[in-house]
Amino acid sequence: MQDRPRPASPLLWVLTIISLLLNLAIIAVLVVVIVVGRQMAGDVADQLEAFGNQTINYKFRVNQTVPIHTMVPFDHTVVVPFQQAVPI
């Protein structure tokens, strides 16, 4: 005589369905987290790029004498076109 397997109890079916639903909920939450994370990463990248293109202007006063000693070599030739008869 062969022994027939016992049918699963209704409690096991309920636990299996609850487990399946919980797994689906966890997967859905992870997908939402990934989508939101990608969007936030794109926003942060845009803000960093905008920040990198900014300039900082600051004016300050120097309340002491700053000596500057330098020599500037100046060698420049100027050609003046002049065509006129000069009586001597």
C-alpha positions in Angstrom: 0.0 0.0 0.0 1.2 3.4 -0.9 1.1 6.2 1.6 -0.5 9.3 0.2 1.1 12.6 1.1 -0.9 14.6 3.6 -2.5 17.7 2.2 -1.0 21.0 3.5 -2.9 22.6 6.3 -4.7 25.9 5.6 -2.4 27.6 8.1 0.6 26.7 5.9 -1.2 28.2 2.9 -1.9 31.4 4.8 1.7 31.7 5.9 2.9 31.1 2.4 0.7 33.8 0.9 1.7 36.3 3.7 5.3 35.6 3.0 4.8 36.1 -0.8 3.0 39.4 -0.2 5.8 40.6 2.2 8.4 39.7 -0.4 6.6 41.6 -3.1 6.2 44.7 -0.8 10.0 44.6 0.0 10.8 44.4 -3.8 8.4 47.3 -4.5 10.0 49.5 -1.8 13.5 48.7 -3.1 12.5 49.7 -6.7 11.1 53.0 -5.4 14.3 53.6 -3.4 16.4 53.0 -6.4 14.4 55.4 -8.6 14.4 58.1 -6.0 18.1 57.6 -5.4 18.9 58.0 -9.0 16.9 61.2 -9.2 18.6 62.6 -6.2 22.0 61.7 -7.5 21.2 63.5 -10.7 20.1 66.6 -8.8 23.2 66.6 -6.7 25.4 66.3 -9.8 23.6 69.3 -11.3 24.1 71.3 -8.2 27.8 70.5 -8.0 28.2 71.5 -11.6 26.5 74.8 -11.0 28.6 75.4 -7.8 31.8 74.7 -9.8 30.9 77.4 -12.3 30.3 80.1 -9.7 32.9 82.8 -8.9 33.6 84.4 -5.6 34.4 88.1 -5.6 35.8 89.7 -2.5 37.3 93.2 -2.1 39.8 93.8 0.7 41.9 96.8 1.7 45.6 96.7 2.5 46.3 99.2 5.3 50.0 99.3 4.9 52.6 100.3 2.4 53.5 97.6 -0.1 56.8 98.4 -1.8 57.0 97.4 -5.4 60.4 97.6 -7.1 60.6 96.5 -10.7 62.2 97.3 -14.0 60.1 97.2 -17.2 62.2 96.9 -20.3 60.7 99.1 -23.0 62.1 98.8 -26.5 59.8 100.0 -29.2 60.5 101.4 -32.6 58.0 103.8 -34.2 58.1 104.6 -37.9 56.9 108.1 -38.8 56.2 108.5 -42.5 57.4 112.0 -43.5 57.6 113.1 -47.0 58.1 116.8 -47.4 60.7 119.1 -48.9 62.4 121.2 -46.3 64.2 124.4 -47.7 67.6 125.0 -46.2 
